[in-house]
Amino acid sequence: MSELSDAGKRAIDGGMEPMEWDLRVQLACAFRINAHLGWEDAINTHTSMRLPGAEHHFLLNPFGPRFDEIRASDLVKVDQSGQVVGGHTDKPLNEAGLVIHSAIHMRRDDAKCVLHTHTLPGMAVAAMAHGLLPIGLFALGFHDCLSYHEFEGASGTHNLSEQDRLAESLGPVNNAMIMRAHGLLTVGQSVAEAFVWMYRLNKACEVQVMTHGAGGDYVQPSKAAATGTAKGTLDYITTYGTKGPGDEDFAAFMRLMDQLDPSFRD
């Protein structure tokens, strides 16, 4: 567990489990990284983290603060039906966020963190009929493990039945999905894992957008090369099997956020 801020000490003294506070800090840091990398869409999009326990409560950002403002204490704890069960905010909750995130949390036990973005390269590839092309190192890391979800209009409580289809589209094992005409979604057993998959998926989309319209044909690696790159990607993000997926990547960015503005820990 990381060093406690005064806000963390007060929360734990007030009865919050230390694990919950630690996850709040990690999730708040993810929002700061999101903003730093230019992934934010004003105050829109959302990231959630399921808390330990049989209740399946999860943390979600309130609707209103910029991502570079979010602190650990700002995150709201909700149940699977979207009812606030912990945390205090005068802001509403993002209805689309509740629908999308509870859909995945309820149906994938291993999807403890769910990260959703509307980045321009991600939305551009989501608008392409052929989806993500196998034309670069980052894209090849998703060989045979990338899901797609067909667009049903803006997500919200007006279309709760989409929750089943969202989970079905993601499937039982994939950690990344392109939501057509919408954006990107990644999941992980930790904030770090969801982050590293999003980082790599967004990079893959950036490469594709930058090469779109260029003269000539794309390089199409062999299936063996694609399979090898997918395996190599797992080696990279686990530091060759010595760390959890994305742990080193996320720790590196957390150090940067601490240098720039450690208030996410409050």
C-alpha positions in Angstrom: 0.0 0.0 0.0 1.3 3.5 -0.9 2.0 6.2 1.6 -1.2 7.7 3.0 -2.3 11.3 2.5 -4.1 13.1 5.3 -7.3 12.5 3.4 -6.5 8.8 3.3 -5.8 8.7 7.1 -9.1 10.4 7.8 -11.0 8.0 5.5 -9.5 4.9 7.2 -9.9 6.4 10.7 -13.6 6.9 9.7 -14.0 3.2 8.9 -12.9 2.8 5.2 -11.0 -0.4 4.5 -7.3 0.4 3.6 -7.7 -1.7 0.5 -10.5 0.5 -0.7 -8.5 3.7 -0.2 -5.5 2.2 -2.0 -7.7 1.3 -5.0 -9.2 4.8 -4.9 -5.7 6.3 -5.2 -4.8 4.0 -8.1 -8.1 4.8 -9.9 -7.7 8.6 -9.3 -4.2 8.3 -10.7 -5.5 6.6 -13.8 -7.7 9.6 -14.4 -4.7 12.0 -14.1 -2.8 9.8 -16.5 -5.8 9.8 -18.9 -5.7 13.6 -18.9 -1.9 13.8 -19.2 -2.0 11.5 -22.3 -4.8 13.5 -23.9 -7.3 10.7 -23.7 -10.0 12.8 -21.9 -13.2 13.9 -23.7 -13.9 17.1 -21.6 -15.8 15.7 -18.6 -17.0 12.6 -20.4 -16.0 8.9 -20.4 -15.4 6.9 -17.3 -13.2 4.3 -15.6 -14.4 2.0 -12.8 -12.8 -0.4 -10.3 -14.7 -3.2 -8.5 -14.0 -3.4 -4.8 -13.4 -6.7 -3.0 -16.4 -8.3 -1.4 -19.5 -10.2 -2.2 -21.5 -7.0 -2.8 -19.7 -6.3 -6.1 -19.6 -2.6 -5.4 -17.5 -0.5 -7.7 -15.9 2.9 -7.8 -16.8 5.4 -10.5 -16.0 9.0 -11.3 -18.7 11.6 -10.7 -20.0 13.5 -13.8 -18.6 17.0 -13.8 -14.9 17.1 -12.7 -12.2 17.2 -15.3 -9.9 14.2 -15.1 -7.0 16.3 -14.1 -9.0 17.3 -11.0 -10.1 13.9 -9.7 -8.9 12.9 -6.3 -9.3 9.6 -4.5 -11.9 11.0 -2.2 -14.0 12.2 -5.2 -14.8 8.7 -6.4 -18.2 7.4 -5.7 -19.0 3.8 -4.6 -22.1 2.4 -6.3 -23.8 -1.0 -6.5 -24.6 -2.9 -9.6 -27.9 -1.1 -10.0 -26.2 2.3 -9.9 -27.3 3.3 -6.4 -24.7 5.3 -4.5 -23.6 3.4 -1.4 -20.5 5.3 -0.5 -18.8 8.6 -1.0 -20.3 12.0 -1.2 -20.8 14.2 -4.3 -23.2 16.9 -5.4 -22.6 15.8 -9.0 -24.7 13.3 -10.8 -23.4 10.0 -12.1 -22.8 9.5 -15.8 -25.7 7.3 -16.9 -23.8 5.8 -19.8 -20.9 5.0 -17.4 -23.3 3.1 -15.1 -24.7 1.1 -17.9 -21.5 0.2 -19.6 -19.4 -0.5 -16.5 -22.0 -2.4 -14.5 -22.6 -4.6 -17.7 -19.0 -5.8 -17.6 -18.6 -6.0 -13.9 -21.7 -8.1 -13.4 -20.7 -10.6 -16.1 -16.9 -10.9 -16.0 -15.5 -11.7 -12.5 -12.0 -11.0 -13.8 -12.9 -7.6 -15.2 -12.2 -5.7 -11.9 -11.2 -2.5 -13.7 -13.0 -1.2 -16.8 -11.6 1.7 -18.8 -13.5 3.5 -21.5 -12.2 6.3 -23.8 -13.3 8.5 -26.7 -9.9 9.3 -28.1 -9.8 10.6 -31.6 -7.7 7.8 -33.0 -9.9 5.3 -31.2 -13.1 6.8 -32.5 -11.6 7.0 -36.0 -10.8 3.3 -36.1 -14.2 2.5 -34.5 -15.7 4.2 -37.5 -13.8 2.1 -40.0 -15.7 -1.0 -41.4 -12.5 -3.1 -41.3 -11.7 -2.2 -37.7 -8.1 -2.4 -36.5 -5.7 -3.6 -39.2 -2.7 -5.8 -38.4 -0.2 -3.2 -39.6 2.0 -2.5 -36.6 3.6 -3.8 -33.5 0.9 -2.5 -31.2 -2.0 -3.8 -33.4 -0.4 -7.2 -33.7 -0.4 -7.5 -29.9 -4.2 -7.9 -30.2 -4.0 -10.7 -32.7 -7.0 -13.0 -32.1 -7.9 -11.3 -28.9 -9.8 -8.1 -29.8 -13.5 -7.8 -29.6 -16.0 -5.5 -31.3 -19.4 -4.2 -30.2 -21.9 -2.9 -32.8 -23.2 0.6 -32.2 -26.8 0.8 -30.7 -26.8 4.6 -30.1 -25.6 6.4 -27.1 -25.6 4.1 -24.0 -27.9 4.8 -21.2 -30.8 3.6 -19.0 -33.1 3.9 -22.0 -31.5 0.7 -23.4 -30.6 -1.5 -20.5 -30.8 -4.6 -22.7 -27.6 -3.5 -24.3 -25.8 -4.6 -21.1 -26.1 -8.3 -22.1 -24.9 -7.6 -25.6 -21.9 -5.5 -24.4 -20.8 -8.4 -22.2 -21.4 -10.9 -25.0 -19.4 -8.8 -27.4 -16.4 -8.5 -25.1 -16.6 -12.3 -24.5 -15.2 -14.4 -21.6 -11.5 -13.8 -22.1 -10.6 -10.7 -24.2 -9.4 -7.6 -22.4 -10.0 -5.1 -25.2 -12.9 -4.1 -27.4 -13.6 -1.5 -30.1 -17.1 -0.1 -29.7 -18.0 0.8 -33.3 -18.8 4.4 -33.9 -18.1 5.0 -30.2 -14.6 4.4 -28.8 -12.4 1.9 -27.0 -12.9 -0.2 -23.9 -10.3 -2.3 -21.9 -10.6 -4.4 -18.8 -8.1 -5.9 -16.3 -7.8 -7.6 -13.0 -6.1 -4.3 -11.8 -6.1 -0.7 -12.8 -2.6 -1.2 -14.2 -3.8 -4.0 -16.5 -6.7 -2.1 -17.9 -4.4 0.9 -18.4 -1.7 -1.0 -20.2 -4.2 -2.5 -22.7 -5.7 0.9 -23.3 -2.3 2.4 -23.8 -1.4 -0.2 -26.4 -4.8 -0.2 -28.1 -4.8 3.5 -28.5 -1.3 3.5 -29.9 -2.4 0.9 -32.4 -5.2 3.2 -33.5 -2.8 6.1 -33.7 -0.6 4.2 -36.1 -3.5 3.2 -38.2 -4.9 6.7 -38.5 -1.4 8.1 -39.3 -0.9 5.6 -42.1 -4.4 5.9 -43.5 -4.3 7.7 -46.9 -0.6 7.0 -47.4 0.3 5.7 -50.9 1.0 2.0 -51.3 -0.1 -1.1 -49.7 0.2 -2.0 -46.0 2.7 -4.5 -44.8 0.8 -7.6 -43.8 2.9 -9.7 -41.4 2.6 -13.5 -41.5 0.3 -15.3 -39.1 3.3 -16.7 -37.3 4.7 -13.2 -36.8 1.3 -12.0 -35.5 1.0 -14.9 -33.1 4.6 -14.3 -31.9 3.9 -10.6 -31.4 0.8 -11.3 -29.3 2.8 -13.6 -27.1 5.6 -11.1 -26.9 3.2 -8.4 -25.9 2.2 -10.5 -22.8 5.9 -10.8 -22.1 6.4 -7.0 -22.3 3.4 -6.1 -20.1 4.3 -8.6 -17.4 8.0 -7.8 -17.4 8.7 -11.3 -18.7 6.4 -12.9 -16.2 7.8 -11.2 -13.1 5.1 -8.6 -12.5 1.4 -8.3 -12.9 0.2 -7.1 -16.3 0.9 -3.4 -16.7 2.4 -3.0 -13.2 5.7 -1.5 -14.3 4.0 0.7 -16.9 1.5 2.0 -14.4 4.1 2.5 -11.7 6.2 4.6 -14.1 3.3 6.9 -14.9 2.3 7.1 -11.2 5.7 8.4 -10.4 5.2 11.1 -13.1 1.8 12.0 -11.7 3.4 12.3 -8.2 6.0 14.7 -9.7 3.4 16.8 -11.5 0.6 17.0 -9.0 0.2 14.4 -6.2 -3.2 15.7 -5.2 -4.9 12.6 -6.7 -3.9 11.0 -3.5 -6.2 13.2 -1.5 
